Amino acid sequence: MRAASAVEAVWRERAKRLSERPVTAAAGHNAVPVLILAISQERYAIDLPDVIEVLAPVRPTPVPGIAEVFAGVINVHGEIRPVLDLRRLLGMPAQDMETAGSGPLARVILLRQYGRELGLQIDSVEQIRWIRPAELERAGNGSAGSSPFIKGSTQDLLMLLSTDALFAELHISELNPSESHTGVTN
């Protein structure tokens, strides 16, 4: 009986210490978690609550007649999901090692919004970071550029992607595969 009391006392003390820990400065007040990802030498962020999963490298299956911003489709847990190529969507040049008909394995993150899922093809995932609203400069105010897919940027040039705009691109491209926000045509 004494041993159980001693263990409970240790647990109570540990719980008390943990509850008294100060909130770290990294998280801060009103900070939001984002997933940092990379395309070439550029760093982007996407709201972490919109990310379902970071998939193992996959090779999207091309779909004839679909907008060029799409890398193709992938099978995720028995369901077919479209994959947007972030590089093409943002108007960046294609990867050098890509060949016609069979591209390289790609890193894909799976996003969910309003019950719909979408894969986003990227180069790499770096880390999770917390961004305070005060750190974010809204798009169109200088360094963030004028892309509809960028919500804003931080002083260290991390660009926050708009999940709403990515899903809007999916909807527009489904309606008319020959046109998209980026002006890319088949």
Phi and psi in degrees as a GROMACS rama.xvg file:
@    title "Ramachandran Plot"
@    xaxis  label "Phi"
@    yaxis  label "Psi"
@TYPE xy
-64.6791  -35.4084  ARG-2
-64.2041  -41.5056  ALA-3
-63.9841  -39.0961  ALA-4
-65.1416  -40.1018  SER-5
-65.2375  -41.3283  ALA-6
-65.222  -43.9083  VAL-7
-61.4593  -38.3059  GLU-8
-64.3386  -40.8081  ALA-9
-64.0946  -44.5796  VAL-10
-62.9057  -41.6355  TRP-11
-62.0889  -43.3754  ARG-12
-63.1336  -43.0777  GLU-13
-63.8837  -43.8306  ARG-14
-61.6048  -40.2798  ALA-15
-63.7115  -44.6869  LYS-16
-62.3064  -43.3131  ARG-17
-65.0917  -38.3024  LEU-18
-71.0307  -19.7517  SER-19
-92.8621  -2.40615  GLU-20
-63.2306  135.089  ARG-21
-71.9477  153.858  PRO-22
-68.3138  132.526  VAL-23
-68.6588  151.245  THR-24
-66.1438  -25.7416  ALA-25
-62.5536  -40.8951  ALA-26
-77.1772  -51.0288  ALA-27
63.3714  178.205  GLY-28
-80.7158  134.487  HIS-29
62.9606  12.2476  ASN-30
-73.6619  146.97  ALA-31
-116.211  141.848  VAL-32
-79.8921  138.293  PRO-33
-131.975  152.808  VAL-34
-97.1926  124.703  LEU-35
-89.2556  130.159  ILE-36
-134.105  165.213  LEU-37
-128.418  144.879  ALA-38
-131.202  117.801  ILE-39
55.4258  -125.339  SER-40
-96.8817  0.983762  GLN-41
-94.9041  146.79  GLU-42
-112.979  134.976  ARG-43
-127.001  162.42  TYR-44
-132.302  151.635  ALA-45
-137.414  141.563  ILE-46
-55.056  122.961  ASP-47
-59.0155  -37.7225  LEU-48
-61.0528  -20.6448  PRO-49
-84.6543  -10.8477  ASP-50
-91.1097  124.176  VAL-51
-90.013  -44.5786  ILE-52
-160.076  147.18  GLU-53
-103.783  116.321  VAL-54
-86.3679  154.817  LEU-55
-62.9395  155.28  ALA-56
-52.8803  132.821  PRO-57
-133.314  164.787  VAL-58
-113.948  104.423  ARG-59
-59.4201  143.287  PRO-60
-85.0283  121.219  THR-61
-62.8114  147.893  PRO-62
-121.195  116.973  VAL-63
-62.3013  141.446  PRO-64
80.72  5.84026  GLY-65
-97.2764  157.601  ILE-66
-55.0286  145.627  ALA-67
-64.5859  -18.3806  GLU-68
-71.4218  -10.5151  VAL-69
-92.9745  130.765  PHE-70
-78.047  -22.7269  ALA-71
139.37  -148.713  GLY-72
-128.257  156.06  VAL-73
-133.308  158.031  ILE-74
-96.5272  118.05  ASN-75
-119.682  108.135  VAL-76
53.639  41.8288  HIS-77
84.3128  1.3682  GLY-78
-115.743  140.7  GLU-79
-86.6036  129.3  ILE-80
-126.734  137.399  ARG-81
-72.4127  151.212  PRO-82
-126.202  118.158  VAL-83
-84.289  137.188  LEU-84
-90.2404  105.943  ASP-85
-60.5098  -34.9374  LEU-86
-59.0513  -51.106  ARG-87
-67.4401  -40.2278  ARG-88
-58.6271  -37.066  LEU-89
-91.2418  6.16273  LEU-90
76.0064  25.1645  GLY-91
-90.2908  154.909  MET-92
-65.7467  150.879  PRO-93
-65.1365  157.411  ALA-94
-63.4933  143.139  GLN-95
-61.7734  -37.7266  ASP-96
-80.0586  -2.13006  MET-97
-74.3079  134.77  GLU-98
-122.087  155.428  THR-99
-61.0383  130.467  ALA-100
92.1248  -33.0013  GLY-101
-145.475  100.487  SER-102
-82.9985  173.33  GLY-103
-73.7703  165.782  PRO-104
-62.8978  142.476  LEU-105
-125.156  149.203  ALA-106
-81.6686  130.781  ARG-107
-129.586  134.126  VAL-108
-107.811  141.749  ILE-109
-100.856  126.516  LEU-110
-110.96  150.548  LEU-111
-134.148  135.969  ARG-112
-153.189  130.01  GLN-113
53.5546  38.4275  TYR-114
79.6961  0.623123  GLY-115
-106.286  148.735  ARG-116
-121.108  147.597  GLU-117
-148.607  134.785  LEU-118
-89.9908  145.477  GLY-119
-124.742  113.843  LEU-120
-81.2693  125.762  GLN-121
-135.002  176.646  ILE-122
-86.0899  -45.8374  ASP-123
-159.693  161.164  SER-124
-108.709  132.083  VAL-125
-102.737  -55.2069  GLU-126
-169.764  176.974  GLN-127
-107.314  138.613  ILE-128
-139.252  153.459  ARG-129
-102.78  132.105  TRP-130
-120.582  126.615  ILE-131
-84.1757  146.708  ARG-132
-54.2331  -33.8144  PRO-133
-65.9671  -24.0158  ALA-134
-77.848  -18.1904  GLU-135
-95.1293  122.943  LEU-136
-95.2568  123.95  GLU-137
-62.4626  148.262  ARG-138
-59.6251  144.075  ALA-139
90.1729  -6.22027  GLY-140
-101.171  28.7246  ASN-141
125.21  -107.534  GLY-142
-67.4951  -20.7076  SER-143
-74.4952  -11.538  ALA-144
78.9177  -169.719  GLY-145
-122.475  18.1412  SER-146
-69.333  137.574  SER-147
-68.1421  -12.294  PRO-148
-90.1748  -6.52546  PHE-149
-108.331  121.073  ILE-150
-81.4795  -32.1881  LYS-151
176.081  -176.589  GLY-152
-145.214  161.78  SER-153
-100.881  172.908  THR-154
-63.0206  -27.6323  GLN-155
-89.9129  21.8964  ASP-156
64.8978  28.1964  LEU-157
-83.2459  122.015  LEU-158
-100.261  126.184  MET-159
-89.1801  120.235  LEU-160
-79.8698  149.558  LEU-161
-95.5812  109.711  SER-162
-62.241  -36.7789  THR-163
-57.5907  -45.4856  ASP-164
-66.9576  -36.2209  ALA-165
-64.4105  -44.196  LEU-166
-70.7936  -30.9479  PHE-167
-64.845  -39.0764  ALA-168
-62.3578  -40.3022  GLU-169
-59.5475  -46.2524  LEU-170
-65.1851  -45.8573  HIS-171
-64.667  -43.0553  ILE-172
-67.7061  -31.1077  SER-173
-67.0712  -37.3419  GLU-174
-72.5139  -39.4563  LEU-175
-143.919  91.5847  ASN-176
-64.2731  -13.896  PRO-177
-85.2097  -6.09765  SER-178
-133.802  149.992  GLU-179
-152.454  173.017  SER-180
-59.1152  -26.6762  HIS-181
-82.7727  -9.70308  THR-182
82.2007  5.6464  GLY-183
-75.8301  131.666  VAL-184
-123.868  158.628  THR-185
